[in-house]
Every structure is written in C-alpha cells, then in structure tokens.
Amino acid sequence: MDALDAFTVFLLGVMLRIGLPLAVTALFVWLLGKLDARWQADAREARQRALAPVTATPRVACWVANNCSAERRATCPIYGHAEVLCWQYFRDKQGHLREACLGCPVFRSAPMPVPA
C-alpha cells in the first residue's frame, strides 16, 4: 500500500508541476485569442465606418446660401449644379481657396473629408 500511496503522490506532484502551468497557459492563450478577435472586429468596424459614404444633411446650394441676385446667377458657371462643390470649382491656379470661400456658410457646413 505504501508503494501505491507513493506512486499517487508522485503522479499528483507531476500533475501539479506540469499540468497546472499548462492549464493556466492554455487559459491565458484562449483569453488573448478572444481579446484579439474583439480588437479585430473593432478595427473592421472602424474601417467600414471610415470608408462608408458620409450621409450628412443635404447641402444648401451656394447661390441660395449667399442669396445671389438673378444677374449674378446668370453669369455663375455652377448655377444649377448643386452637386458641384463651389469652393473646389473656384480655386485659383495654385489650388488655393479664395478668401471669400473660407467664410462662406456652404463651405463651413460641408463635412470634413475622412483620410484614407
């Protein structure tokens, strides 16, 4: 009986010495896998939000916001084209915005572009 007790104690010692650290390591790896999966899902969601088209409130046409006269509208090259961004059309040759565009309510209410 003493040999059986000694063998049982030996097996219990081996299990505690090897089995317990392996079980704790396996649990730690499983928890880190769950955490990584959550981080991956968050990253995919953030990427989809960044790539999704901006659904902002409809833009007011610049000629309406600036209350342009009929004469000015007749000479305006973008009158009637509300889909055209007026501040992009009226950039100077170097690509800079005009000073008048910086204070315009149409330009100020436009959504910020999302960097790619």
Secondary structure, DSSP 8 states (H G I E B T S, - for coil): -HHHHHHHHHHHHHIIIIIHHHHHHHHHHHHHHHHHHHHHHHHHHHHHHHHS---------HHHHTT--HHHHHH-TTTT-TTS-HHHHT--TTS---HHHHT-HHHHTS------
